[in-house]
Amino acid sequence: MEPELTNAAAENIEIANTEANIEANIEVNTPDIPDIKEELHRHECGVCGYIYEPSVGDAKRNIPSGTAFEDIPNDWRCPVCNTKKKAFADIGVAAKPSGFTENLGYGFGVNTLTPGQKNLLIFGSLALAVIFFISLYALD
């Protein structure tokens, strides 16, 4: 004969079994979530305009690609003008829209364009205006 369990002991065993089942389900049912890697910020030299690209690194000073600017030693210098690390300014990620984050919702939608898209819009508009102006000579 098995010994009888009190109500409290039976509840504790049932709670423990339920918690074990929940943990097992969590482990089984949890999808593999890929690690989202944040893009590294680029930094521009205030003296010569050299842009440190973390995806490229600095072969001249033995900095491997993928190294964040913050992880570079403090004695590192600009490979072009040899200025110190503190002369560099953070210019953000390469494909990020230019401008302040809080101002991106204003304007005619051009605040969300990347710098390359803005250049295309500006110079494309100028080229179109020149074409229209020249086409006026075709009118007699």
SERO-4910 file (N, C-alpha, C, O; in steps of 0.05 Angstrom, whole numbers):
BEGIN
 pado doro    nc1    nc2    nc3   cac1   cac2   cac3    cc1    cc2    cc3    oc1    oc2    oc3
  Met    A     16    -23      0      0      0      0     17     25      0     38     26     14
  Glu    A      8     45    -16     23     70    -17     14     89      4    -10     89     12
  Pro    A     32    104     15     23    123     36      7    146     23     12    155      1
  Glu    A    -13    154     38    -31    175     28    -17    202     31     -4    207     51
  Leu    A    -21    220     11    -10    247     12    -31    266     23    -55    263     18
  Thr    A    -21    285     37    -40    306     46    -47    324     23    -33    323      2
  Asn    A    -67    340     26    -76    357      4    -54    377     -3    -50    383    -27
  Ala    A    -40    388     17    -18    408     11      4    395     -4     15    407    -23
  Ala    A     12    371      3     34    357    -10     26    350    -39     42    353    -57
  Ala    A      1    342    -43     -8    335    -69     -9    360    -87     -2    358   -111
  Glu    A    -17    383    -76    -17    408    -91     11    416    -99     15    425   -121
  Asn    A     30    413    -80     58    420    -86     69    403   -109     83    413   -126
  Ile    A     63    377   -109     73    360   -130     60    367   -156     73    368   -177
  Glu    A     34    373   -156     20    381   -180     30    408   -191     33    410   -216
  Ile    A     36    427   -174     47    453   -182     75    448   -195     82    460   -215
  Ala    A     91    431   -182    118    426   -192    117    413   -219    132    420   -237
  Asn    A     98    394   -223     95    381   -249     85    401   -270     95    400   -293
  Thr    A     67    419   -263     57    439   -281     80    458   -290     82    464   -313
  Glu    A     96    467   -270    118    484   -277    138    470   -295    149    483   -313
  Ala    A    144    444   -290    162    429   -307    151    427   -335    166    429   -355
  Asn    A    125    423   -338    113    421   -365    114    448   -379    119    449   -403
  Ile    A    109    470   -364    110    496   -377    139    502   -387    142    511   -409
  Glu    A    159    496   -370    187    500   -378    194    483   -402    208    492   -420
  Ala    A    184    458   -403    190    440   -425    177    451   -450    189    451   -472
  Asn    A    152    462   -448    138    473   -471    152    498   -481    154    503   -505
  Ile    A    162    514   -463    176    539   -471    201    531   -486    207    544   -507
  Glu    A    216    512   -476    240    504   -490    234    492   -518    249    497   -537
  Val    A    213    476   -520    206    463   -545    194    483   -564    200    483   -588
  Asn    A    176    500   -555    160    518   -572    173    545   -578    163    560   -594
  Thr    A    196    551   -566    209    576   -571    223    575   -598    241    559   -602
  Pro    A    215    593   -616    229    593   -642    257    604   -639    263    619   -621
  Asp    A    274    596   -658    301    607   -658    299    636   -668    293    641   -691
  Ile    A    306    654   -651    305    682   -657    333    690   -665    351    689   -648
  Pro    A    338    699   -689    365    707   -697    373    732   -682    357    749   -676
  Asp    A    399    734   -676    410    757   -663    409    781   -682    420    779   -704
  Ile    A    397    802   -674    395    826   -691    420    843   -685    423    853   -662
  Lys    A    437    846   -705    462    861   -700    457    889   -709    449    895   -731
  Glu    A    462    907   -690    459    935   -696    481    945   -714    504    937   -711
  Glu    A    474    961   -734    494    971   -752    513    990   -737    505   1005   -720
  Leu    A    538    988   -744    558   1004   -731    559   1032   -743    556   1036   -767
  His    A    564   1052   -726    565   1080   -735    591   1086   -748    612   1076   -741
  Arg    A    590   1103   -769    614   1113   -782    623   1139   -768    607   1152   -755
  His    A    649   1145   -770    660   1169   -757    677   1184   -777    691   1172   -793
  Glu    A    675   1210   -777    689   1227   -796    710   1244   -782    705   1255   -761
  Cys    A    733   1246   -794    755   1262   -784    748   1291   -788    740   1299   -810
  Gly    A    750   1307   -767    744   1335   -768    765   1352   -783    760   1374   -790
  Val    A    789   1340   -787    811   1355   -800    811   1350   -830    811   1369   -845
  Cys    A    811   1325   -838    814   1319   -867    789   1308   -880    788   1307   -905
  Gly    A    769   1300   -865    745   1289   -877    745   1259   -881    726   1248   -892
  Tyr    A    766   1245   -873    767   1216   -875    745   1203   -859    739   1212   -837
  Ile    A    731   1184   -871    709   1170   -857    718   1142   -850    725   1126   -867
  Tyr    A    717   1136   -824    723   1109   -815    699   1092   -818    678   1097   -806
  Glu    A    701   1072   -835    679   1053   -840    684   1028   -824    704   1014   -829
  Pro    A    667   1021   -804    671    997   -788    671    971   -805    684    952   -798
  Ser    A    655    971   -826    654    947   -843    680    942   -858    684    920   -867
  Val    A    696    963   -861    721    960   -876    745    958   -857    763    942   -862
  Gly    A    744    973   -835    766    973   -816    788    992   -826    783   1010   -841
  Asp    A    813    987   -817    836   1004   -824    860    985   -828    873    977   -809
  Ala    A    865    978   -853    887    959   -859    914    972   -852    933    957   -845
  Lys    A    917    998   -855    942   1012   -850    950   1009   -821    974   1007   -815
  Arg    A    931   1010   -803    937   1009   -774    929    982   -761    927    980   -737
  Asn    A    924    962   -778    917    935   -769    891    934   -752    890    920   -732
  Ile    A    871    948   -761    845    947   -748    827    929   -766    822    937   -789
  Pro    A    818    906   -756    803    888   -774    775    899   -780    764    916   -765
  Ser    A    763    889   -801    736    898   -808    716    888   -787    720    867   -775
  Gly    A    695    904   -783    675    897   -763    682    909   -736    667    904   -716
  Thr    A    703    924   -733    711    936   -708    697    963   -704    700    981   -721
  Ala    A    682    965   -683    668    990   -677    689   1012   -670    710   1005   -660
  Phe    A    682   1037   -675    700   1059   -670    707   1061   -640    730   1068   -633
  Glu    A    688   1054   -623    692   1055   -594    713   1034   -585    725   1037   -564
  Asp    A    715   1012   -601    733    990   -593    762    995   -603    780    979   -596
  Ile    A    766   1016   -619    793   1022   -629    809   1033   -606    799   1049   -590
  Pro    A    835   1026   -603    851   1037   -582    853   1068   -583    851   1079   -604
  Asn    A    856   1081   -560    857   1110   -558    881   1122   -572    881   1146   -578
  Asp    A    903   1106   -576    926   1117   -589    925   1115   -619    944   1122   -633
  Trp    A    902   1105   -630    898   1103   -659    896   1131   -670    886   1150   -658
  Arg    A    907   1134   -694    906   1160   -708    895   1157   -736    894   1135   -747
  Cys    A    886   1180   -747    874   1180   -774    895   1171   -794    918   1180   -793
  Pro    A    888   1152   -812    908   1142   -831    915   1163   -853    935   1159   -867
  Val    A    900   1184   -855    906   1204   -876    922   1227   -865    943   1234   -875
  Cys    A    912   1240   -843    926   1264   -833    939   1260   -806    951   1279   -795
  Asn    A    937   1236   -795    951   1229   -770    941   1244   -745    955   1248   -726
  Thr    A    916   1253   -746    904   1267   -723    894   1247   -703    889   1223   -710
  Lys    A    889   1255   -678    881   1237   -657    852   1229   -660    836   1241   -675
  Lys    A    845   1207   -646    818   1196   -647    796   1215   -637    774   1214   -647
  Lys    A    803   1233   -619    782   1251   -608    773   1272   -628    753   1286   -623
  Ala    A    787   1275   -651    779   1294   -671    757   1283   -690    748   1297   -707
  Phe    A    749   1258   -686    729   1245   -702    701   1250   -691    697   1251   -667
  Ala    A    682   1253   -709    654   1258   -701    636   1235   -712    641   1226   -734
  Asp    A    617   1227   -696    599   1206   -705    580   1217   -726    567   1237   -721
  Ile    A    579   1203   -749    561   1212   -770    538   1192   -776    523   1195   -795
  Gly    A    536   1172   -759    514   1152   -761    520   1130   -780    543   1127   -790
  Val    A    500   1114   -786    502   1092   -804    500   1101   -833    490   1123   -838
  Ala    A    509   1085   -851    511   1093   -879    484   1098   -892    481   1118   -907
  Ala    A    464   1081   -887    439   1084   -902    417   1098   -885    394   1098   -893
  Lys    A    425   1110   -864    405   1124   -847    398   1151   -859    415   1165   -869
  Pro    A    372   1159   -858    365   1185   -868    379   1207   -853    383   1206   -828
  Ser    A    387   1228   -867    402   1250   -854    382   1268   -840    358   1269   -847
  Gly    A    391   1282   -820    374   1299   -804    370   1289   -776    378   1266   -770
  Phe    A    358   1305   -759    352   1297   -732    328   1278   -731    309   1282   -746
  Thr    A    330   1258   -714    309   1238   -712    281   1250   -707    262   1241   -718
  Glu    A    280   1270   -689    254   1282   -682    242   1298   -704    218   1304   -703
  Asn    A    258   1306   -724    248   1322   -746    241   1306   -771    232   1318   -791
  Leu    A    244   1280   -770    239   1264   -794    209   1263   -803    204   1257   -826
  Gly    A    191   1269   -785    163   1269   -792    152   1294   -805    129   1295   -813
  Tyr    A    169   1315   -806    160   1340   -817    168   1343   -846    183   1327   -857
  Gly    A    156   1363   -859    163   1369   -887    146   1353   -906    125   1343   -899
  Phe    A    155   1352   -931    139   1338   -952    148   1309   -956    143   1298   -977
  Gly    A    160   1297   -936    169   1270   -938    199   1267   -946    209   1245   -947
  Val    A    212   1290   -952    240   1288   -960    258   1284   -936    282   1277   -939
  Asn    A    248   1287   -912    265   1284   -888    271   1254   -883    290   1248   -868
  Thr    A    257   1236   -895    262   1208   -891    280   1196   -913    286   1173   -913
  Leu    A    288   1213   -932    306   1204   -954    335   1202   -945    343   1218   -928
  Thr    A    349   1183   -956    378   1182   -951    392   1204   -966    380   1216   -984
  Pro    A    417   1211   -959    431   1232   -974    433   1227  -1004    431   1245  -1019
  Gly    A    437   1202  -1012    438   1196  -1040    411   1201  -1054    411   1211  -1077
  Gln    A    389   1194  -1041    363   1199  -1053    358   1229  -1055    345   1238  -1074
  Lys    A    367   1244  -1035    363   1273  -1036    379   1285  -1059    369   1303  -1073
  Asn    A    403   1276  -1063    420   1286  -1086    406   1280  -1112    405   1297  -1130
  Leu    A    395   1256  -1115    381   1248  -1139    357   1266  -1144    352   1275  -1166
  Leu    A    342   1272  -1123    319   1289  -1125    327   1317  -1133    314   1329  -1151
  Ile    A    347   1328  -1121    355   1356  -1126    366   1359  -1154    357   1375  -1170
  Phe    A    386   1342  -1161    400   1345  -1187    382   1335  -1210    385   1345  -1232
  Gly    A    364   1316  -1204    345   1308  -1224    325   1330  -1231    318   1334  -1254
  Ser    A    317   1344  -1210    299   1367  -1214    312   1389  -1230    300   1401  -1248
  Leu    A    337   1395  -1224    352   1415  -1239    355   1407  -1268    352   1423  -1286
  Ala    A    362   1382  -1274    365   1372  -1301    338   1374  -1316    338   1382  -1339
  Leu    A    316   1367  -1303    290   1369  -1316    283   1398  -1322    272   1404  -1343
  Ala    A    290   1417  -1304    284   1445  -1309    301   1455  -1333    291   1471  -1349
  Val    A    326   1447  -1335    342   1455  -1358    331   1444  -1384    330   1458  -1404
  Ile    A    321   1419  -1384    309   1407  -1408    284   1423  -1416    280   1428  -1439
  Phe    A    267   1430  -1396    243   1445  -1402    251   1473  -1414    238   1482  -1433
  Phe    A    271   1486  -1402    279   1512  -1412    290   1510  -1441    283   1527  -1457
  Ile    A    306   1490  -1446    316   1487  -1473    294   1480  -1493    295   1487  -1516
  Ser    A    274   1466  -1484    252   1458  -1502    236   1483  -1510    221   1481  -1530
  Leu    A    238   1505  -1496    224   1529  -1504    234   1540  -1531    220   1554  -1545
  Tyr    A    259   1533  -1538    270   1542  -1564    257   1527  -1587    258   1536  -1609
  Ala    A    245   1504  -1581    232   1489  -1602    205   1502  -1611    195   1496  -1632
  Leu    A    195   1519  -1594    170   1532  -1600    175   1555  -1619    194   1570  -1615
  Asp    A    159   1557  -1640    162   1580  -1659    139   1598  -1658    138   1618  -1672
***
